[in-house]
């Protein structure tokens, strides 16, 4: 995401005080822009589709809980949008309460559904009799606590001051060093230029459920030395046995090996949705196998042309 951001509007999962807002604020291009909270992930993406905003940020996957189904489904089957960047945000929760609330007073704990499993053991040990309540975001959970609907919320400690709450406990997690991956989106257009440390995301729709369908897809990557970093199957909604595969993999669409793999997918799949090539947040560069460099494809193409024309 580049260009003048002073008048750019950004959509994110609100209300204010969510981890998504923190991820958005970490994007250099977002400085000076207007950050607009929306109540749900579909609402965030629809705001971008309706041109209410120029860009959006949503959570895609967590290192503990895996992918976010709502995000995958919306980007796989809704009106096309394009991923242009990503953010890896370390996530640690705090237990937020109204001032004067003790741990023994906590009978209800609210959070986003992805937060509760990441803190399940801690909650069982410290609030064994508390009931969990779902919220559309952790910040919304904090708002409900401030309004008196629940006793405590799992949220970022930074949300406490915004909602007039107290941090009763912090650095809460069952698995240390949890990270959530967020993606920055815009309407379809040219991909960011390749950096050498890029990721590409596509969605492949299989034509029919048959033995070896997934193997056919994976072979297109394997024979070109492309490493997949995420693969997730999701039902298309068209009936039992109708699936799509969300795939993240190393490389950029401008790389010869990636371009050939995408052409291969296009030949064998009912449909392929390109969701973007963009810089990796971790800046990890792929190990390119012998025979899969751009120069190797160029040389092979020249050899084939020579054979066809009798000049080999």
SULJO-V584642 format. One line per field, one symbol per residue. ss: DSSP state (H for helix, E for strand, L for the rest). psi: psi as a letter, one per 20 degrees, with the letter a starting at -180 (. if undefined). A space follows every 50 residues. Layout:
# SULJO-V584642
ss=???
psi=???
This chain:
# SULJO-V584642
ss=LLLLLLLLEEEEELLLLLHHHHHHHLLHHHLLLEEEEELLHHHHHHHHHL LLLLEEEEEEEELLLEELHHHHHHHHHLLLLEEEEEEEEELLEEEEELLL LLHHHLLEEEEEHHHHHHLHHHHHHHLLLLEEEEELLHHHHHHHHHLLLL LEEEELLLHHHHLLLEEEEEEELLLLLLEEEEEEEELLLLLLLLLLLEEE EEEEELLLLLLLHHHHHHHHHHLLLLLEEEEEEEELLLLLLLEEEEEEEE LLLLLHHHHHHHHHHHHHLLEEEEEEEEELLLLLLLLLLLLLLHHHHHHH HHHHHHHHLLLL
psi=oraojhjpppqroaaqjrhhghggiiphiipirpooqqhrghhghhhghj khrirqpqqgqqigibrogggggghhiapprppirqpoopppqqoprqpi prhiioippqrqhigghijghgghhhmhjqqqpqqirhhhghghghijhr hqqorqhiighhjkrqohqrlpqhpqkqpppqqpqrqqaqqqqqiimrqq prppoqhqoqpjghhgghhhggijkpppipppqqqiijrpioqqoppprq rqhipghgghghhgghhiqhqpopjqpqpqhikppqopqpijqghghggh ghgghgghjkj.
